[in-house]
């Protein structure tokens, strides 16, 4: 039943997860429609040939063209230092640590969601069947939603384990994105590193940063930018109840 997905996964891994990554243009095979990663999660590829990639934990990563915000406000605030360039919306406050329960399981806070994302994108299927870090090609971005401990399809909610919980124990999710806006070329591809990934995304939960709420020990998430905005990591919490799905952005801090 999953043969098509597995075959596509193997082909796609040549592009995204091979130790010597190829671009879609240089690959000798037709671009795959889907890509399998360890454990079941998903990503988005260039917009002219959109694809999903299955990751560890049942998530799906979407791969698409890199986004570059050249608005006047953003250009005026750009500087070389790595920094938080924006915070998420006020509707997305999420406890930093696990808090509350859902179906008798602890609700995941921001730290647990970050750990799940960074682990899943660090476990992609290579063409030889081995697993390794996902490679984000230059001028592309990956997007992943973390909602459950097990985000696999066709699994009953009471078997999924921990669920992401926002302020007030409200069921929700976190939209993660890594945006590689470096100039196109294999030398500018970015290979995901689990520990670095956690470090970058946890900046939005640092007690001395504006995205952190000291009263409730929570965070709105946001965007961590590096290399003068050429490489950005986004984490935006959103409520499932309100069907909120705010796309990651490179705008000003709110």
C-alpha positions in Angstrom: 0.0 0.0 0.0 2.9 2.3 0.7 5.2 1.1 -2.2 4.6 4.3 -4.2 5.5 6.5 -1.3 8.6 4.5 -0.5 9.8 4.5 -4.1 9.3 8.3 -4.3 11.0 8.7 -1.0 14.1 7.0 -2.2 14.3 9.2 -5.3 13.6 12.3 -3.4 16.3 11.6 -0.9 18.8 12.1 -3.7 17.8 15.7 -3.8 17.2 16.5 -0.2 19.0 14.1 2.1 22.0 12.5 0.2 25.5 13.1 1.7 26.2 14.7 -1.7 22.9 16.5 -2.4 21.8 17.1 -5.9 19.4 19.9 -7.1 16.2 18.9 -8.8 17.6 20.3 -12.1 20.8 18.1 -11.9 19.1 14.9 -11.0 18.8 12.3 -13.7 15.4 11.1 -12.6 12.0 12.7 -12.8 11.3 14.9 -9.7 9.4 12.8 -7.1 6.0 13.7 -5.9 6.5 12.5 -2.3 9.5 11.9 -0.1 9.6 9.6 2.9 11.5 10.5 6.1 11.9 8.4 9.2 8.9 8.0 11.4 6.2 9.6 9.3 6.4 13.5 9.2 6.1 16.0 6.1 8.0 19.1 4.2 7.3 21.6 0.8 9.7 21.7 -2.5 10.0 24.5 -5.1 6.6 25.9 -6.0 6.9 24.8 -9.6 7.1 21.2 -8.5 5.6 21.0 -5.0 6.1 17.8 -3.0 5.7 16.5 0.5 8.4 14.7 2.5 7.6 12.2 5.2 9.6 12.7 8.4 10.2 10.9 11.7 7.2 11.0 14.0 4.6 11.0 11.3 5.0 14.6 10.2 5.0 15.9 6.7 7.5 18.5 5.5 6.6 20.8 2.6 9.4 22.2 0.3 8.9 25.3 -1.7 10.7 28.3 -3.1 12.5 30.5 -0.5 10.6 33.6 0.6 12.4 37.0 0.7 10.7 40.0 2.2 12.1 43.1 0.6 9.6 45.5 2.1 11.1 48.9 3.1 10.5 48.2 6.8 12.4 45.0 6.7 15.3 46.4 4.6 15.7 49.3 7.0 16.0 47.0 10.0 18.4 44.5 8.4 21.8 44.2 10.0 24.5 41.7 10.0 24.0 40.3 13.6 22.0 37.2 14.1 18.8 38.1 15.9 15.1 37.6 16.5 13.5 39.5 13.6 9.9 39.0 14.6 7.6 37.4 17.2 4.5 35.4 16.6 1.0 36.7 17.1 -0.5 37.2 20.6 -3.1 34.5 19.9 -0.3 32.0 19.8 1.1 32.1 23.4 2.4 28.7 24.4 4.0 27.5 27.6 7.7 27.0 27.3 7.5 23.7 29.3 4.9 21.0 29.2 1.7 22.0 31.1 -1.7 20.5 31.6 -3.2 17.2 30.1 -5.0 16.0 27.0 -6.4 12.5 27.0 -4.5 11.8 30.2 -1.2 12.7 28.5 0.9 15.8 29.3 0.4 18.6 26.8 3.6 19.6 25.0 5.0 23.0 25.5 7.2 25.0 23.1 10.4 23.2 24.1 9.0 19.7 23.4 7.6 20.9 20.1 11.0 22.3 19.1 12.7 19.1 20.1 10.3 17.0 18.0 10.7 19.2 14.9 14.5 19.2 15.2 14.7 15.5 15.7 12.3 14.7 12.8 14.1 16.9 10.2 17.4 15.4 11.3 16.1 11.9 10.3 15.5 11.8 6.5 15.6 8.7 4.3 18.6 8.5 2.0 18.6 6.7 -1.4 20.4 3.7 0.2 17.7 3.4 2.8 19.8 4.9 5.6 18.7 7.9 7.6 20.4 11.3 7.9 19.8 15.0 8.2 17.5 16.8 5.8 19.3 19.1 3.3 17.5 22.4 2.6 18.7 23.4 -0.9 19.6 27.1 -1.5 16.6 29.2 -2.6 14.2 26.7 -1.0 12.4 26.3 2.3 10.9 23.5 4.4 7.7 23.8 6.4 6.6 21.3 9.1 3.6 21.2 11.4 4.1 19.7 14.9 0.8 18.8 16.6 1.2 15.3 18.2 4.0 13.1 19.5 2.9 10.8 16.6 1.7 12.8 13.6 1.3 9.8 11.4 -1.8 9.6 9.2 -4.7 7.3 10.1 -3.8 7.0 13.8 -6.6 7.5 16.4 -6.0 10.6 18.6 -6.0 8.5 21.8 -3.0 6.6 20.4 -0.9 9.6 19.3 0.6 10.4 22.7 1.4 13.9 23.8 -0.4 16.9 22.1 0.8 20.5 21.7 -1.0 22.8 24.1 -1.3 26.6 24.0 -2.1 29.0 26.8 -5.0 27.7 28.9 -4.4 24.1 27.8 -5.9 24.9 24.4 -5.1 22.2 21.8 -2.8 23.6 19.1 0.2 23.1 16.9 3.5 24.9 15.9 4.3 25.8 12.3 8.0 25.4 11.8 9.9 26.6 8.8 13.6 26.8 7.7 14.1 29.3 4.9 17.4 29.1 2.9 17.7 32.3 0.8 21.4 31.9 0.0 22.4 32.2 -3.6 21.6 29.0 -5.6 24.3 26.4 -5.7 25.1 23.1 -3.9 27.8 24.8 -1.8 25.0 27.0 -0.3 22.7 24.1 0.7 22.0 23.9 4.4 22.2 20.6 6.2 19.9 20.3 9.3 21.7 19.8 12.6 19.5 18.7 15.5 21.4 20.6 18.3 21.8 23.8 16.3 18.2 23.7 15.3 17.2 23.6 19.0 19.5 26.4 19.9 18.2 28.7 17.2 14.5 28.1 17.9 14.9 28.3 21.6 16.0 31.9 21.3 12.3 32.8 21.1 11.9 31.3 24.6 14.8 33.1 26.2 13.8 35.0 29.3 15.6 38.1 28.1 13.9 38.3 24.7 10.7 40.1 23.7 8.9 37.0 22.5 8.9 35.6 26.1 6.2 36.2 28.6 7.7 36.3 32.1 4.3 36.2 34.0 3.2 32.9 32.5 6.6 31.6 31.4 5.4 31.3 27.8 6.4 32.4 24.3 4.8 33.6 21.1 7.5 32.0 19.0 8.9 34.0 16.1 11.7 34.2 13.6 15.5 33.8 14.3 17.5 35.2 11.4 21.1 34.6 10.5 23.6 35.6 7.8 21.9 39.0 7.3 18.5 37.3 6.8 19.8 34.7 4.3 18.9 31.8 6.7 15.9 31.9 8.9 14.3 29.6 11.4 10.6 30.2 12.2 8.3 28.8 14.9 4.7 30.0 15.1 2.3 28.5 17.6 -1.4 28.5 16.6 -4.7 27.3 18.0 -6.5 24.3 16.4 -9.8 25.4 17.9 -9.7 28.6 15.9 -8.2 27.0 12.9 -5.4 29.6 12.9 -2.7 28.9 10.4 -0.4 32.0 10.3 2.4 31.4 7.8 6.0 32.1 8.9 7.3 35.5 7.9 10.4 37.6 8.0 8.7 40.8 9.1 9.3 43.0 12.1 8.9 42.0 15.6 5.4 42.4 17.0 
